[in-house]
Amino acid sequence: MNIGILVSHSGLSDFRVKTLQPILEDNNFNIKVAIVDTRRGKTFKEKIIKNFKRGRGGYMIVMAFQRLFSKSIEDSSVDTYEYCQANNIETIETNDPYSKETLDAIKAYNLDTLLLVGGYGIVKEPLIALTPNGILSYHHGDMRKYRGMPPVFWELYNNEKEVGMTLQKLSVGLDCGTPIVEKSVKIDKKDSLKSLEKKVNEESIEMMYEALCKLLDSNYQPETIDKFGKVYTLPNLREWISFNIRMFFRKYR
């Protein structure tokens, strides 16, 4: 199976590198090209201004302080171009992923599927329909109940007993694709936001590889979701304070 990866120019996180490793080691799969999104992302200042306009200014202040003292487990750890060179993956750079030039360049590789591993935001047509098996992407949540972001936050907020993990084939719209691999992990009483996020990432590493193995089977028929869940977004300051109060009592109950 010939594969292309959609990736940001700013690098690959440790999680993303681990998800690709078993694919690189299996001779059934050939990652031929990385389509590198070179568009400039929003600065932290621009994100704050955007969220203030949406009424989430208080939450962004809290996040700004947290950013000073913590490191996200999704922080980039490997340079995109060094990674591709080390693994004999060719690169296509683009600041317009939907241009005819970019689409034609991708088509020339005769790919069977694309993997979303960074950048691109919400992927749109015609990129979604460019390959026979579409685009595979992670969603850390059960799409029947939780779409959107942030990962694992709302499951903790709503006192769920478990959090879902989905490897989906993308469709138009946010987190409303076809699930190829689904799993879940138990939420423990002592789980914090960071510990649960780490647990979910660790338990989902193999899911991209498992999805590709399923697609190799010509008899495989994925199940569709009849009804999708609510789309969540960043909490406001009131919800964030409420969340931390709940987590405090949960920890010491």
Beta strands, then each sheet from edge to edge (+ up, - down):
strand 1: 2-8
strand 2: 12-13
strand 3: 30-37
strand 4: 76-78
strand 5: 90-94
strand 6: 113-116
strand 7: 135-139
strand 8: 146-148
strand 9: 162-169
strand 10: 178-186
strand 11: 230-232
sheet 1: 5+ 3+ 1+ 6+ 7+ 9- 10+
sheet 2: 2+ 4-
sheet 3: 8+ 11+
end
